[in-house]
Amino acid sequence: MVKNQEHNEELLLTVKQLQTSLENEKNENASLLAKNNELDLSYGEALRSISKLEKELEESQKKAEVLAQTVENQKEQLAEEQSKHEAIRGKYEDEVLLLQSVENALADAKIELDVVQKKSEYRQAELESLVEQLETEKRNLISDQEAKEQEIRRLVSSNERLQEDLNSKSVELEQFHERMAKFESQIADERRKLESLEVERQGAVEECALLRVQ
């Protein structure tokens, strides 16, 4: 009986430990879901940033095309002006210098535009790398979450089996108590019978003593 009680106490302790472990797993699962949502938000922001950079890059390319066309137009105008005023170059030296200055400024603008375009391409590469990293982290979290869910299912199944075992042991213990009560009742009946027999024996002894005296 004591062993059964100890076994039942061990089973109850195991069930409580499993329930605590199940709660911890559920809390970890909730934390993983929260991290997953944060990664989804970061992923969305990264995609929006890439889209914005793509638009900026497209606008920069359009500006580069406009500037390139402007350079071509200025070159054409410069060639025409040089042709028209070649004969009187000395008279219009200031104008030629101005045109050269404009051409230099356009060349500088083209160089600056190339730098901006390279920076945009570098930034886009960084964002693409960040998006790939976020996707990898998301896949890892999903895999971890699936493993946790599988562990939770295993713990729930173990808990159910232990609960069934505990219920079975409780029924056995109840049946044992019933048998003990019946046995104790039988012992009490036997004691009463023995007491009755003892009374009868004493009466017989006393009667024999009286007969001997007579």
KEMI-427239 format. One record per residue (C-alpha): residue in one letter; x, y, z; residue number from 1. Coordinates in Angstrom, 3 decimals. Each point is the difference from the previous one (the first is absolute). Layout:
N
{A {X Y Z} NUM},
...
//
This chain:
214
{M {0.000 0.000 0.000} 1},
{V {2.830 2.408 0.903} 2},
{K {1.774 -0.850 -3.248} 3},
{N {-3.147 0.741 -1.980} 4},
{Q {-0.367 3.352 1.748} 5},
{E {3.647 0.846 -0.703} 6},
{H {-0.450 -1.040 -3.611} 7},
{N {-3.120 2.175 -0.284} 8},
{E {1.842 2.949 1.540} 9},
{E {2.816 -0.493 -2.522} 10},
{L {-2.545 -0.117 -2.818} 11},
{L {-1.667 3.206 1.258} 12},
{L {3.398 1.727 0.210} 13},
{T {0.848 -1.167 -3.529} 14},
{V {-3.343 1.318 -1.294} 15},
{K {0.606 3.371 1.671} 16},
{Q {3.507 0.172 -1.485} 17},
{L {-1.358 -0.833 -3.443} 18},
{Q {-2.694 2.653 0.348} 19},
{T {2.647 2.562 1.006} 20},
{S {2.170 -1.047 -2.957} 21},
{L {-3.038 0.304 -2.274} 22},
{E {-0.658 3.541 1.266} 23},
{N {3.646 0.944 -0.590} 24},
{E {-0.125 -1.397 -3.534} 25},
{K {-3.193 1.962 -0.689} 26},
{N {1.647 3.205 1.277} 27},
{E {3.065 -0.625 -2.179} 28},
{N {-2.288 -0.635 -2.961} 29},
{A {-1.771 3.322 0.614} 30},
{S {3.402 1.729 0.179} 31},
{L {1.038 -1.608 -3.295} 32},
{L {-3.237 1.158 -1.619} 33},
{A {0.679 3.550 1.214} 34},
{K {3.539 -0.121 -1.431} 35},
{N {-1.387 -1.372 -3.235} 36},
{N {-2.450 2.919 -0.220} 37},
{E {2.863 2.441 0.641} 38},
{L {2.018 -1.600 -2.792} 39},
{D {-3.009 0.266 -2.318} 40},
{L {-0.216 3.719 0.784} 41},
{S {3.756 0.449 -0.585} 42},
{Y {-0.282 -1.954 -3.228} 43},
{G {-2.867 2.237 -1.176} 44},
{E {1.986 3.129 0.887} 45},
{A {3.025 -1.313 -1.884} 46},
{L {-2.149 -0.682 -3.074} 47},
{R {-1.463 3.500 0.191} 48},
{S {3.516 1.459 0.285} 49},
{I {1.112 -1.993 -3.038} 50},
{S {-3.031 1.219 -1.932} 51},
{K {0.791 3.583 1.012} 52},
{L {3.647 -0.394 -1.018} 53},
{E {-1.042 -1.490 -3.320} 54},
{K {-2.191 3.032 -0.628} 55},
{E {2.842 2.316 1.004} 56},
{L {2.371 -1.919 -2.267} 57},
{E {-2.495 0.250 -2.852} 58},
{E {-0.318 3.748 0.568} 59},
{S {3.803 0.312 0.142} 60},
{Q {0.289 -1.880 -3.278} 61},
{K {-2.581 2.298 -1.554} 62},
{K {1.943 3.023 1.271} 63},
{A {3.192 -1.539 -1.404} 64},
{E {-1.681 -0.413 -3.370} 65},
{V {-1.230 3.598 0.106} 66},
{L {3.460 1.238 0.979} 67},
{A {1.629 -2.143 -2.683} 68},
{Q {-2.417 1.411 -2.556} 69},
{T {0.733 3.483 1.303} 70},
{V {3.734 -0.664 -0.348} 71},
{E {-0.524 -1.168 -3.561} 72},
{N {-2.120 3.038 -0.771} 73},
{Q {2.586 2.295 1.560} 74},
{K {2.752 -1.713 -1.970} 75},
{E {-1.980 0.467 -3.186} 76},
{Q {-0.640 3.640 0.842} 77},
{L {3.669 0.426 0.878} 78},
{A {1.046 -1.496 -3.328} 79},
{E {-2.402 2.296 -1.857} 80},
{E {1.197 3.034 1.903} 81},
{Q {3.631 -0.921 -0.559} 82},
{S {-0.708 -0.418 -3.719} 83},
{K {-1.811 3.335 -0.232} 84},
{H {2.535 1.945 1.967} 85},
{E {3.182 -1.720 -1.094} 86},
{A {0.857 2.903 -2.247} 87},
{I {-0.462 2.506 2.789} 88},
{R {1.258 -2.167 2.872} 89},
{G {1.999 2.741 1.579} 90},
{K {-3.078 2.216 0.205} 91},
{Y {-2.053 -2.624 1.816} 92},
{E {2.609 -1.615 2.275} 93},
{D {-2.080 0.738 3.079} 94},
{E {-2.981 -1.825 -1.484} 95},
{V {2.138 -3.018 -0.867} 96},
{L {1.363 -0.093 3.546} 97},
{L {-3.571 0.134 1.319} 98},
{L {-1.024 -2.916 -2.182} 99},
{Q {3.024 -1.984 1.162} 100},
{S {-0.966 0.767 3.581} 101},
{V {-3.526 -1.284 -0.682} 102},
{E {1.414 -3.165 -1.536} 103},
{N {2.269 -0.533 3.013} 104},
{A {-2.951 0.539 2.347} 105},
{L {-2.035 -2.565 -1.916} 106},
{A {2.891 -2.458 0.148} 107},
{D {0.251 0.536 3.761} 108},
{A {-3.762 -0.533 0.298} 109},
{K {0.307 -3.259 -1.936} 110},
{I {2.794 -1.175 2.330} 111},
{E {-2.100 0.915 3.032} 112},
{L {-2.959 -1.874 -1.466} 113},
{D {2.182 -3.084 -0.519} 114},
{V {1.037 0.162 3.671} 115},
{V {-3.643 0.268 1.098} 116},
{Q {-0.934 -2.934 -2.222} 117},
{K {2.822 -2.149 1.432} 118},
{K {-1.101 0.863 3.545} 119},
{S {-3.563 -0.975 -0.880} 120},
{E {1.178 -3.310 -1.457} 121},
{Y {2.100 -0.679 3.125} 122},
{R {-2.942 0.817 2.268} 123},
{Q {-2.287 -2.244 -2.046} 124},
{A {2.508 -2.870 0.329} 125},
{E {0.093 0.557 3.776} 126},
{L {-3.791 -0.102 0.221} 127},
{E {-0.179 -3.150 -2.127} 128},
{S {2.543 -1.634 2.341} 129},
{L {-2.067 1.119 3.006} 130},
{V {-3.177 -1.426 -1.534} 131},
{E {1.762 -3.324 -0.641} 132},
{Q {1.241 -0.044 3.615} 133},
{L {-3.502 0.733 1.311} 134},
{E {-1.455 -2.774 -2.145} 135},
{T {2.605 -2.438 1.374} 136},
{E {-0.809 1.025 3.592} 137},
{K {-3.700 -0.373 -0.738} 138},
{R {0.508 -3.528 -1.374} 139},
{N {2.065 -0.908 3.085} 140},
{L {-2.696 1.345 2.317} 141},
{I {-2.712 -1.903 -1.870} 142},
{S {2.078 -3.196 0.253} 143},
{D {0.574 0.618 3.734} 144},
{Q {-3.696 0.677 0.491} 145},
{E {-0.946 -3.253 -1.754} 146},
{A {2.450 -1.906 2.241} 147},
{K {-1.521 1.619 3.096} 148},
{E {-3.513 -0.869 -1.160} 149},
{Q {1.063 -3.615 -0.555} 150},
{E {1.494 -0.099 3.516} 151},
{I {-3.239 1.447 1.412} 152},
{R {-2.013 -2.712 -1.758} 153},
{R {2.342 -2.640 1.438} 154},
{L {-0.343 1.424 3.517} 155},
{V {-3.784 0.167 -0.318} 156},
{S {-0.066 -3.642 -1.109} 157},
{S {2.256 -1.002 2.923} 158},
{N {-2.195 1.978 2.374} 159},
{E {-3.104 -1.781 -1.274} 160},
{R {1.632 -3.410 0.445} 161},
{L {1.113 0.876 3.528} 162},
{Q {-3.473 1.302 0.815} 163},
{E {-1.504 -3.275 -1.210} 164},
{D {2.534 -1.933 2.120} 165},
{L {-0.833 2.180 3.016} 166},
{N {-3.734 -0.584 -0.487} 167},
{S {0.596 -3.754 -0.245} 168},
{K {2.104 0.026 3.186} 169},
{S {-2.661 2.061 1.777} 170},
{V {-2.622 -2.632 -0.886} 171},
{E {2.311 -2.767 1.232} 172},
{L {0.620 1.915 3.249} 173},
{E {-3.732 0.476 0.522} 174},
{Q {-0.598 -3.718 -0.573} 175},
{F {2.813 -0.789 2.469} 176},
{H {-1.609 2.247 2.625} 177},
{E {-3.321 -1.766 -0.565} 178},
{R {1.646 -3.412 0.486} 179},
{M {1.776 1.241 3.149} 180},
{A {-3.286 1.299 1.421} 181},
{K {-1.653 -3.347 -0.742} 182},
{F {2.918 -1.870 1.571} 183},
{E {-0.094 2.205 3.125} 184},
{S {-3.762 -0.631 0.250} 185},
{Q {0.612 -3.756 -0.208} 186},
{I {2.694 0.271 2.710} 187},
{A {-2.438 1.900 2.236} 188},
{D {-2.617 -2.735 -0.552} 189},
{E {2.546 -2.684 0.899} 190},
{R {0.974 1.919 3.150} 191},
{R {-3.634 0.219 1.059} 192},
{K {-0.385 -3.737 -0.596} 193},
{L {3.142 -0.686 2.055} 194},
{E {-1.271 2.207 2.813} 195},
{S {-3.343 -1.854 -0.066} 196},
{L {1.792 -3.354 0.073} 197},
{E {2.177 1.232 2.893} 198},
{V {-3.120 0.978 1.949} 199},
{E {-1.511 -3.434 -0.672} 200},
{R {3.260 -1.680 1.045} 201},
{Q {0.134 1.980 3.241} 202},
{G {-3.621 -0.975 0.675} 203},
{A {0.824 -3.655 -0.636} 204},
{V {3.054 0.182 2.279} 205},
{E {-2.029 1.544 2.793} 206},
{E {-2.722 -2.634 -0.452} 207},
{C {2.602 -2.792 0.181} 208},
{A {1.404 1.529 3.170} 209},
{L {-3.453 0.049 1.587} 210},
{L {-0.608 -3.619 -0.962} 211},
{R {3.309 -1.051 1.573} 212},
{V {-0.888 1.811 3.223} 213},
{Q {-3.312 -1.842 0.219} 214},
//
